[in-house]
């Protein structure tokens, strides 16, 4: 018997899509998970493999499907697309993945206008904007995974560096999920204390160069992982579970998903990540904490970097 009602459709059953499905299955908050891929055999194989694990998890109906299965979905997640090769930037994938995004979104909206669209394929900010344009859905309903993963990496590195439980750290990466991202040091807190004040009383005696090193490591993590194993999948799978859960359970969680800005920090007409309240309607309120002047400048530069790529592909 399956008493849970939430339905998530995952388009792209490759490394990221299947890892997300697995993490979602283990989390046990969803009643139905549908996998769609242009490689139907792959989607069927993944669904069968996952289904054989249902005995060990909460009951969940996992199956391969087609676009008509998007009807009634709470969330449709787009994980389909070319992925980065070692050394390649996310932005270099853009032309191929915008076209894939167009084909997929046109098919999704034939079957649903209610679901939240969650874009994961890269470059995620440009593709979120593309999905918004192609779907013509309200902006609250179209989001990208943005810098939720980068913010988790930031917290992990701070936790390791400062010897502090990451659950006691609040820290966000803003802007592009990519090379121009902005770790927002000015609003990071340890146990409720601004991190810059915390550093003054901490015996580890960190210097600005330690901060710069952590920022660099956050930004370059994906390159290192892709160099080592060809893809990133586990942490992003968990980040997607976090976003999905916030939506399905109407959690009003503050997460840095990518969303269309409309004047926040003086930025409009691009999707990028700032802290927003996420619930079952998608993006609720934007939270715009006061940043340092330097960080606002970096955020604007990030928006420019995204807008240039958008214009290059005619968006
Ligand atoms: P993958 O190659 O393992 O899987 C991609 C899947 O998409 C394949 O199974 C392929 O058949 C399918 N696909 C391609 N075109 C399709 C179409 N038109 N319709 C349906 N299915 C189609 O790649 P991956 O490692 O799973 O990565 C997927 C995407 O996610 C990449 O763009 C990657 O850069 C991105 N990614 C994003 C994040 C993030 O934080 N946003 C993190 C990791 C990866």
Boltz pocket constraint, residues with backbone or C-beta under 6 A from the ligand:
constraints:
  - pocket:
      binder: B
      contacts: [[A, 11], [A, 12], [A, 13], [A, 14], [A, 15], [A, 16], [A, 17], [A, 36], [A, 37], [A, 38], [A, 39], [A, 42], [A, 78], [A, 79], [A, 80], [A, 81], [A, 82], [A, 83], [A, 84], [A, 93], [A, 97], [A, 100], [A, 103], [A, 104], [A, 119], [A, 120], [A, 121], [A, 122], [A, 123], [A, 124], [A, 145], [A, 146], [A, 149], [A, 177], [A, 230], [A, 231], [A, 232], [A, 233], [A, 236]]
      max_distance: 6.0
